Amino acid sequence: MKWNHWAVLVLGVWLFLSPWILGFSALNLVVWNNLLMGALAIIFSLWNLSGGGE
């Protein structure tokens, strides 16, 4: 089931970039939340794709 790891990776990238794409980058706390959660989703999905989570 590698497709779900790819889906989480894409959603993590979206979460990381969404403050600038959707235009709410002036809200500092929201931006930091999106950056942290997006980075964690990207890191963990890449870790699972590399076989580290099995």
Order of alpha helices (4+ residues) and beta strands (2+ residues): alpha-alpha
